[in-house]
């Protein structure tokens, strides 16, 4: 079986010869550390997604979509430094029109300071013109015309609310919904229509994919950053429209990447055709596929849920984590994967031990 065959069989509750061993990438600092330690070469760092680099760690491949229609701002805003502070930090307007605090030594997401999009006038002047459809949004589909491939091939269908949250911020989203619901609706409909047209364009041009994928990131450790009933009413129909589209092209796996405690938003996704949650964040709230499966049944699948913190500890911690995951693997419809990108505190030898142990247990 190919890695693709194995992953599809697992997610479809079919038999497979062994469990595919997947990851979701690495921090750049992680790879540089491992290079300095002699585990990786400069060639590995130049293209760490290559088979050679990934195989050194024992993974089969990276779980990530392959084709991305351009369904966001086109063009994006020109990155502009607005102010340099005494400590060297910079106030920068980024491609979303958001002013962020950029620091050279910060490897995480920069803090947001201000947002250009606050009113209908801002929307109509700066954003709506950048959200018009054109064929330039369609990526080259040529690499995806052949249905014969070795890895799970994903089509990214866009973001239906997370991208808006990026533009206006969490507070902005709350105020715009309260102060100008018509504008809020228009934003969602424009974004949803672009996502649909981008997905449709790739598929009608012959692109062959195994799964569809959305990105949102609209939850935090205590729950969603949007009112669930509002999300269901306003965003749910756009999910339904797109999942029905990809279903007509044979894609029965539809995954969604949303960080945080997602429980309150799962009904919107699940009832509108999204059937695979990714990642399943262990976090501080111990997210787990098992209670979701008990609530929603076998049609709800999962990818993720492996607590990567154990990579910074010892082999006993790895063994304990693999043991914790066994009942989830036994449920079927589930692929263990380290949550998010593997961080710089990870030890190369423990990552290799993790993949070796999975392979020894699951064939």
C-alpha positions, 0 to 999 in steps of 0.5 A: 500500500502507498502512504495515501492508501494507508491514510485513506483506509484508516480514515474510512475504517478499512484495513491497512498494512500499517499506520502512516506516520505523519507530522505537521512540520517543524519550527525553523529554529528546531531544524537549525538546532538539529543541523548544528547538532549534526543530525541534518544537513544544509541540504535538508534545511533548504527543503525540509519537506523533501522525502530524504529529510523527513525519512531521517526522522522516521516520518512518512510525510507531512499532513498538509494541503497541496493546492491553494487557490488564492481566495484572500486579499489580492493583492495584499497590502504592501508591508510597511514599517510605520515606526521603529521603537527604542528597543528595536521593535517595529510597528509594521503594517502587514499584508492584511492591513494589520499593524503588528509589533515585530521583534527580531528575536520573536519566533511566535505570532506578533502582537496586534496593535491596530487594524485598518478595517473598522468601518464600512468605508474601510471595507469598501475602499481598502478590502472589497476591491482586493476580494474580486474574482479573477482567473489569476486566483486559480493556481496551476492545476497541472501537478494535480491532474494525475490521480496516481500519487503516493501521499494524501493530496489535499485541496485547501478550500480557504477560510470562512471566518478566520480570515475575517478575524485576521483583518479586524481582530477579535474585538473588531469582529464582536463590534462589527457584528453588533454595530453593523450586522449588514457589513458583517454579513457582507464580509462573510458572503464575499469571503464565502463566495471567493472560497467556493469559486476558488475550489470550483475552479480547481476542480473543474480544471481537473484537479484530483484530490483525496481530501478538502481542507479549511483553516479557521483558528477561531478558538482559544483555550476556553472556547470559541472567539465567535458566538456559536449560534451566529457562526452556525447561522451565518457561516454554516451555509457556506461550509455546506455549499463547499462540502457539497461541491467537493463531495460531487468530486468524490472527496469524502474526507473534509478536514478543518484546522482550528486551534483551541477548544473547538467543542462548541463549534463542532456542531456547525462544522459537522452538520455542514459536511466537515468530518475530520478535526485537525489538530486535536489540541491536547493543550491545557484542556486535554482535547480528545477524539473519544468524547467527540466520537461518542457524541457524533459517531463514527462519521467524525474523524480526527488527525492530531492529538499527539502531545509533542511536549514529550519530545523534550523529555525522555523515552518513558514520556514517549512510551506513555504518550503512545500508550495513551493514543492506542485506544484512539487509534483502535477507534479507527478513523484517526491518525495520530500526529504531533499537534502543531509544528515540532518546537525547538525543545524537541530532542532529535533522538526522541522524535526518531524513537517516537516514529520507531515505536509507532512503526514497531507497534502498528507494522 
